[in-house]
Amino acid sequence: MPGTVEAFEHPVDSRMDVIEGTTQIESELVAIDLGSNSFHMVIAKLSGGQIHVIDRMRERVKLAAGLDEDKNLTEESQVRALACLRRFGQRLRPMPNARVRAVSTNTLRLARNGREFLERAREALGHRIEVISGREEARIVYLGVAHDLSDDAGRRLVIDIGGGSTELILGERFEARRTESLHMGCVSYTARFFPEGRLRRETFRDAVTEAQVELESIKRDFRNTGWVSAVGSSGTINSIDGILRTNGWSDGITYAGLRTLRDQMISQGRIDKLAIPELSEERASVLPGGLAILMGAFKSLRIEQMTAASGALREGLLYDTLGRIQHEDVRDRTIERLTERFGIDREHSVQVQGTASSFLEQVAYAWQLHHPDYGMLLGWAARLHEVGLAVSFSGFHAHGHYILAHADMPGFSRDQQAYLAALVGAHRRRLKPERLDPLRAVGGETALRLAALLRLAATLNRARDPRLLPQAQLTAAGPVLELRLPEGWLDEHPMTMADLRKQREYLDLAGFRFSAE
């Protein structure tokens, strides 16, 4: 909901027990994946910094099948999903928010009424739900796969075929180097190419060809980069791996084995007639599309053999959350990379961050901004407030808004990225509707207040010399915001005086009554 802290996650409430000078984590973490085909929940125990799964729940919700021709989730599909989330929620009632990560993927990225559904879904689950981009999904998948494998040197190709999208990643050890997400999944391809359940050679050929077309834009770069090993994850690929091994068609996944499985399915004629050892009835309903996608990937990327990993998105979420608790937040690395990529003045941005944080601390009680998420958002926005200078000085706040709204930002949900973009876009110049509307959309009154603090911090640091920064006291009461500076300081700094007078005019457009003396 706009203006509420539940839109974000935060690395707090780690509940660490300190024993004889050492820090050990003894608590639970939860990862929930609202997938296009099934909803999954994994609960793990943290012990000595290691993750041990203690419970799993999975329900086939068929969310992607609930998208109508206008890309709206039908009421029937929403009812199924909400009932599942209520069952998950019962298990999670005692869990603190910081310990629960719930993400939605391709279907809710596409659904036109996705935001309305997410409001109902959050109430049913009792915890916030993030919508993550395809590339962020790929990064988290890779993290889960990497922790499932031995920590070997050498580049890996990881492929994850979901219900509505397929993620492809090139990575080394625990770091994803290249991430891609393509709009093809086992549910969508099965519905598109096998709508009546008939399994024919020509429709398999069409589906494989279409997958190759989707892969055309990335295949050259992936092949040129190369990899030492290929790994597959999630239900489709693990199911195929089990079928091939059980039936003796290949040791691991090979193209010859995939062809044998395809031919066996074609010989049985229909999806509802499939009877293959190790193939469940539930998986059979979406396997044709998934198999076609995997065959297309083998052909386009010239994969010789693939191994299957049990780790995927859920496990990646657990490890990503553990990293945040242990202050190894990938979002901090993302901010640093953007700083380097766009040549941001690091010393100045850190100074603005310090001033903004000081202001936040002074008004936190009056403006109800105690939650750590607000401090992180404001700090990140301060670090990136000059990112638009890489394009042009003229209107650099608007350029910054565009860059942050569209950049690849590992670790950030869509809502968080939109929030940062809105803050940076509103940190200077006149607060026109095209700057106020994004703020209100992402955070309501709270976002407006954070933007006001960022504006004042940037204004006081305009001289870019920390030695000139005064001791400033900021007080707030509703829309009233008062800045007090040392006596006579404004008279000695006429540029800042003029800037603060403009801020009074600009902030008035956002409903504030600002004064400085």
C-alpha positions in Angstrom: 0.0 0.0 0.0 1.4 3.5 -0.8 2.9 5.2 2.2 3.3 2.0 4.3 6.6 0.4 5.2 5.3 -3.0 4.2 6.3 -2.3 0.6 10.0 -2.9 1.5 12.2 -5.4 3.2 15.0 -4.6 5.6 18.1 -6.3 7.2 17.0 -5.9 10.8 15.7 -8.0 13.7 18.4 -10.6 13.2 17.9 -12.0 16.8 21.5 -12.9 17.3 22.6 -14.6 20.5 26.0 -13.6 21.7 27.8 -16.4 23.4 31.3 -15.9 24.9 32.1 -13.1 22.5 30.9 -14.9 19.3 27.7 -14.1 17.4 25.5 -17.0 16.3 22.2 -16.9 14.5 19.5 -19.1 15.9 16.3 -18.3 14.1 14.1 -19.2 11.1 14.0 -17.8 7.6 11.1 -18.2 5.2 11.1 -17.9 1.4 7.9 -17.8 -0.6 7.7 -18.0 -4.4 4.5 -17.0 -6.0 5.2 -18.7 -9.3 3.2 -18.8 -12.5 2.3 -22.5 -12.0 2.8 -23.2 -8.3 3.3 -21.4 -5.0 6.2 -22.6 -2.9 7.2 -21.9 0.7 10.4 -23.0 2.3 11.2 -22.6 6.0 14.8 -23.0 7.1 16.6 -22.9 10.4 19.7 -20.7 10.8 22.3 -22.3 12.9 25.9 -20.9 13.0 25.3 -19.0 9.8 24.2 -22.1 7.9 20.8 -22.8 6.4 18.9 -26.1 7.2 15.5 -26.6 5.6 12.9 -27.7 8.2 9.7 -27.5 6.3 8.3 -27.1 2.7 4.8 -26.4 1.4 3.8 -26.4 -2.3 0.5 -25.9 -4.0 -0.4 -25.8 -7.7 -2.3 -22.6 -8.1 -2.0 -22.2 -11.9 -1.9 -18.4 -11.7 -0.6 -18.0 -15.3 -3.6 -20.0 -16.5 -5.8 -17.4 -14.8 -4.7 -14.5 -17.1 -7.6 -13.6 -19.4 -7.2 -12.2 -22.9 -6.8 -8.6 -21.5 -4.0 -9.8 -19.1 -6.2 -9.5 -16.0 -6.2 -12.2 -13.4 -9.7 -13.8 -13.2 -11.5 -13.8 -9.9 -11.4 -17.6 -9.9 -7.6 -17.7 -10.1 -7.3 -15.0 -7.4 -9.5 -17.1 -5.1 -7.3 -20.1 -5.6 -4.2 -18.0 -4.9 -5.6 -16.3 -1.8 -6.7 -19.5 -0.3 -3.2 -20.9 -0.7 -1.6 -17.8 0.9 -4.0 -18.0 3.9 -2.7 -21.5 4.5 0.9 -20.4 4.2 0.0 -17.4 6.5 -1.2 -19.7 9.3 2.3 -21.2 9.5 3.9 -17.7 9.5 1.9 -15.9 12.1 4.7 -15.7 14.7 7.4 -14.8 12.2 8.8 -11.2 12.1 8.6 -9.4 8.8 12.4 -9.2 8.4 12.5 -13.0 8.3 10.0 -13.6 5.6 10.7 -12.9 1.9 7.8 -13.4 -0.5 8.3 -12.6 -4.2 6.1 -12.8 -7.3 7.4 -13.4 -10.7 6.3 -13.3 -14.4 2.5 -13.6 -14.1 2.2 -10.7 -11.7 4.7 -8.7 -13.8 2.3 -9.1 -16.6 -1.1 -8.8 -14.9 -2.8 -5.5 -15.4 -4.7 -5.9 -12.1 -1.6 -7.2 -10.3 -1.4 -4.4 -7.8 -4.9 -4.8 -6.7 -4.4 -8.6 -6.3 -1.2 -8.0 -4.3 -3.1 -5.9 -1.7 -5.4 -8.8 -1.1 -2.5 -11.3 -1.2 -0.6 -9.4 1.4 -3.6 -9.4 3.7 -4.0 -13.1 3.2 -0.4 -14.0 3.8 0.2 -11.5 6.6 3.5 -10.4 5.1 4.6 -8.1 2.3 5.1 -9.4 -1.2 7.7 -8.1 -3.7 7.3 -8.0 -7.5 10.8 -8.7 -8.8 12.0 -8.1 -12.4 13.1 -11.0 -14.6 16.7 -10.2 -14.2 16.4 -10.0 -10.4 14.7 -13.3 -10.5 17.6 -14.7 -12.5 20.1 -13.3 -10.0 18.3 -15.0 -7.1 17.9 -18.2 -9.0 21.7 -18.3 -9.6 22.4 -17.7 -5.9 20.2 -20.7 -5.0 21.9 -22.9 -7.6 25.4 -21.8 -6.7 24.9 -22.8 -3.1 23.6 -26.2 -4.2 26.8 -26.9 -6.1 30.4 -27.3 -5.1 32.3 -24.0 -4.8 34.3 -24.6 -8.0 36.1 -22.0 -10.1 34.9 -21.7 -13.7 32.0 -20.0 -15.4 28.5 -21.7 -15.2 25.5 -21.5 -17.5 22.3 -21.8 -15.5 18.9 -22.2 -17.0 15.6 -22.1 -15.1 12.4 -22.8 -16.9 9.4 -21.4 -15.0 5.7 -21.3 -15.7 5.8 -18.0 -17.6 9.4 -17.1 -18.1 12.8 -18.7 -18.6 15.9 -17.2 -16.8 19.4 -17.7 -18.2 22.5 -16.7 -16.2 26.2 -16.8 -16.7 28.0 -16.7 -13.3 31.1 -17.7 -11.4 31.1 -19.1 -7.9 28.3 -17.1 -6.1 28.2 -14.1 -8.5 25.9 -13.8 -11.4 27.7 -12.0 -14.2 25.1 -11.9 -16.9 21.3 -12.3 -16.4 18.5 -12.6 -18.9 14.8 -13.3 -18.6 12.8 -14.4 -21.7 9.0 -14.5 -22.0 8.6 -18.2 -22.5 7.6 -20.8 -19.9 6.3 -24.3 -19.5 2.7 -23.2 -18.8 2.5 -20.5 -21.5 4.2 -22.7 -24.2 2.1 -25.8 -23.4 -1.1 -23.7 -23.7 0.1 -22.0 -26.9 1.4 -25.0 -28.8 -0.6 -27.9 -27.3 -4.0 -26.3 -26.5 -6.0 -29.4 -27.1 -3.5 -31.7 -25.4 -2.5 -33.4 -28.7 1.2 -34.3 -29.0 2.4 -34.2 -32.6 5.9 -34.0 -34.1 5.1 -30.8 -36.1 3.8 -28.9 -33.1 6.9 -29.9 -31.1 9.0 -28.6 -34.0 7.1 -25.3 -34.0 7.5 -24.9 -30.3 11.3 -25.6 -30.4 11.7 -23.2 -33.3 9.8 -20.5 -31.4 12.1 -21.0 -28.4 15.1 -20.6 -30.7 13.7 -17.3 -32.0 13.3 -16.1 -28.4 17.0 -17.0 -27.8 18.2 -15.4 -30.9 19.0 -12.0 -29.3 21.3 -13.5 -26.6 22.8 -16.7 -28.1 25.8 -15.1 -29.8 26.9 -13.3 -26.6 26.4 -16.3 -24.4 28.2 -18.6 -26.8 31.1 -16.2 -27.2 31.5 -15.8 -23.5 31.3 -19.6 -22.9 31.0 -21.7 -19.8 32.6 -24.7 -18.2 29.4 -26.4 -17.0 25.7 -26.1 -17.7 23.2 -26.4 -14.9 19.4 -26.5 -14.9 17.0 -25.8 -12.0 13.4 -25.8 -10.9 10.6 -28.3 -11.6 10.7 -28.8 -15.4 14.4 -29.5 -15.6 14.5 -31.6 -12.4 11.6 -33.6 -13.7 13.2 -34.2 -17.1 16.5 -35.2 -15.4 14.7 -37.7 -13.3 12.8 -39.2 -16.2 15.9 -39.5 -18.4 17.8 -41.3 -15.6 15.0 -43.5 -14.5 14.3 -44.8 -18.0 18.0 -45.1 -18.9 17.7 -42.6 -21.8 20.7 -40.6 -20.6 23.0 -40.0 -17.7 22.2 -36.4 -17.0 20.5 -34.3 -19.6 21.6 -34.6 -23.2 20.0 -33.6 -26.5 19.8 -37.3 -27.4 17.9 -37.9 -24.2 15.5 -35.0 -24.8 14.7 -36.3 -28.3 14.0 -39.7 -26.9 11.6 -38.2 -24.3 9.9 -36.2 -27.0 9.5 -39.2 -29.2 8.0 -41.2 -26.3 5.5 -38.4 -25.6 4.5 -38.2 -29.3 4.0 -42.0 -29.4 1.5 -41.7 -26.6 -0.5 -39.0 -28.5 -2.1 -36.9 -25.8 -1.0 -35.1 -22.6 -3.8 -36.8 -20.6 -2.6 -40.2 -21.8 1.0 -39.8 -20.8 2.3 -42.7 -18.8 6.1 -42.5 -18.4 8.0 -43.7 -15.3 9.0 -40.8 -13.0 6.5 -38.4 -14.7 3.8 -37.2 -12.4 0.3 -36.3 -13.7 0.7 -32.8 -12.5 4.0 -32.3 -14.2 2.8 -34.0 -17.4 0.2 -31.2 -17.9 3.0 -28.6 -18.5 6.0 -30.7 -19.6 5.5 -30.5 -23.4 6.1 -26.7 -23.4 9.0 -27.0 -20.9 10.6 -29.8 -23.0 10.4 -27.7 -26.2 12.0 -24.7 -24.5 14.9 -26.8 -23.2 15.4 -28.4 -26.6 15.5 -25.0 -28.1 18.1 -23.8 -25.6 20.2 -26.9 -26.2 20.2 -26.2 -30.0 20.7 -22.4 -29.8 23.4 -22.4 -27.2 25.0 -25.7 -28.3 24.8 -27.3 -24.9 26.3 -30.7 -24.8 25.2 -31.9 -21.4 23.4 -30.4 -18.4 23.2 -31.4 -14.7 20.2 -30.6 -12.6 20.4 -28.7 -9.3 17.9 -28.8 -6.5 18.5 -25.1 -5.5 16.5 -22.4 -7.2 14.6 -19.2 -6.5 13.4 -20.2 -3.0 16.8 -21.3 -1.8 18.3 -18.1 -3.4 15.9 -16.0 -1.4 17.0 -17.7 1.8 20.7 -17.0 1.1 19.9 -13.4 -0.1 18.1 -12.7 3.2 20.9 -14.3 5.2 23.3 -12.0 3.4 21.2 -9.0 4.4 21.2 -10.1 8.1 24.9 -10.5 8.0 25.3 -7.1 6.4 26.3 -8.4 3.0 23.4 -6.7 1.2 23.7 -7.0 -2.6 21.8 -3.7 -2.8 24.8 -1.9 -1.3 27.0 -3.4 -4.0 24.5 -2.2 -6.6 24.7 1.4 -5.3 28.5 1.2 -5.4 28.5 -0.1 -9.0 26.2 2.6 -10.1 28.4 5.2 -8.4 31.4 3.9 -10.4 29.5 3.4 -13.7 28.1 6.9 -13.8 31.1 8.7 -12.3 29.1 10.0 -9.2 31.2 12.2 -6.9 31.4 9.7 -4.0 32.7 12.2 -1.4 29.9 14.7 -2.1 27.1 12.1 -2.2 28.3 10.6 1.1 28.2 14.1 2.6 24.6 14.6 1.4 23.7 11.2 2.8 25.1 12.2 6.2 23.1 15.4 6.2 19.9 13.7 5.1 20.4 11.0 7.7 20.8 13.7 10.4 17.6 15.4 9.3 15.8 12.1 9.3 16.9 11.3 12.8 15.7 14.8 14.0 12.2 14.5 12.6 11.7 10.7 12.8 9.4 10.9 15.8 7.3 13.8 14.6 6.9 12.3 11.1 6.7 8.6 12.1 9.8 7.7 10.1 11.4 5.3 12.6 11.4 2.3 10.4 14.9 1.3 9.2 13.6 1.0 5.6 13.1 4.8 5.4 16.7 5.4 6.4 18.0 3.0 3.8 15.8 4.5 1.0 16.8 8.0 1.9 20.5 7.1 2.1 20.5 5.3 -1.2 18.7 8.2 -2.9 21.3 10.6 -1.5 24.1 8.4 -2.8 22.6 8.4 -6.3 21.0 11.9 -6.4 23.5 13.1 -9.0 23.4 10.0 -11.3 21.7 12.1 -14.0 24.8 14.3 -14.4 26.2 11.5 -16.5 23.7 12.6 -19.2 23.6 16.4 -18.7 23.5 19.1 -16.1 20.4 20.5 -17.5 17.5 18.6 -15.8 19.8 16.1 -14.2 17.2 15.2 -11.6 14.9 14.1 -14.4 17.7 12.2 -16.1 18.4 10.5 -12.8 14.7 9.5 -12.4 14.8 7.9 -15.8 18.1 6.1 -15.2 17.0 4.6 -11.9 13.6 3.7 -13.2 15.1 1.6 -16.0 18.5 0.5 -14.8 19.4 -3.1 -13.9 19.6 -2.9 -10.1 20.3 -6.3 -8.5 18.7 -6.8 -5.1 16.0 -4.2 -5.6 12.3 -5.0 -6.1 10.3 -3.1 -8.6 8.7 -1.0 -5.9 12.0 -0.1 -4.3 13.5 0.9 -7.6 10.5 3.1 -8.4 10.7 4.7 -4.9 14.4 5.6 -5.5 13.7 7.0 -8.9 10.9 9.1 -7.6 13.0 10.5 -4.7 15.9 11.4 -7.0 13.6 12.9 -9.6 12.1 15.2 -7.0 15.3 16.3 -5.2 15.6 19.7 -6.9 13.8 22.4 -9.0 10.1 23.0 -9.0 7.9 20.2 -7.8 5.6 19.9 -10.8 2.9 17.2 -11.0 5.2 14.9 -13.1 7.5 14.8 -10.0 4.9 14.8 -7.3 2.7 12.1 -8.9 5.5 9.4 -8.8 6.2 10.2 -5.2 2.6 9.9 -4.2 2.3 6.6 -6.2 5.2 4.9 -4.5 4.8 6.2 -0.9 2.2 8.8 -0.4 2.9 11.4 2.3 5.9 9.4 3.5 7.6 9.7 0.2 6.9 13.4 0.0 8.5 13.8 3.5 11.6 11.9 2.5 11.9 13.9 -0.7 11.8 17.1 1.4 14.7 15.9 3.6 16.7 15.0 0.5 16.1 18.4 -1.1 17.2 20.3 2.0 20.3 18.1 2.4 21.3 18.7 -1.2 20.7 22.4 -0.8 22.9 22.8 2.3 25.7 20.8 0.5 25.6 22.7 -2.7 29.0 24.4 -2.1 30.5 20.8 -2.0 32.7 21.8 0.9 32.0 20.0 4.2 33.9 22.6 6.1 31.2 25.1 5.2 28.3 23.0 6.5 26.6 24.5 9.5 25.1 22.8 12.5 21.5 22.6 11.4 18.4 21.8 13.5 15.3 20.6 11.8 11.9 20.3 13.4 8.6 19.1 12.0 5.0 19.2 13.0 2.6 17.9 10.4 3.2 20.0 7.2 5.3 22.5 9.1 9.1 22.2 8.6 11.5 24.6 10.3 15.3 24.8 9.8 17.4 26.6 12.3 21.0 27.6 11.5 23.6 29.4 13.6 22.9 33.1 14.2 24.2 35.2 11.3 25.1 32.1 9.2 22.6 32.8 6.4 23.8 36.5 6.1 27.3 35.2 5.5 26.1 32.6 2.9 23.8 34.5 0.5 23.7 31.7 -2.1 22.3 29.3 0.4 19.9 31.9 1.7 18.6 32.4 -1.9 18.4 28.6 -2.4 16.4 28.1 0.8 13.9 30.8 -0.2 13.3 28.9 -3.4 12.9 25.7 -1.4 10.1 27.4 0.6 8.3 28.2 -2.7 8.9 24.7 -4.1 7.9 22.8 -1.0 4.7 24.8 -0.8 3.7 23.1 -4.0 3.9 19.8 -2.1 1.8 21.0 0.8 4.7 21.9 3.2 5.1 25.2 5.1 8.9 25.5 5.2 10.9 28.2 6.9 14.6 28.7 7.6 16.3 31.2 9.9 
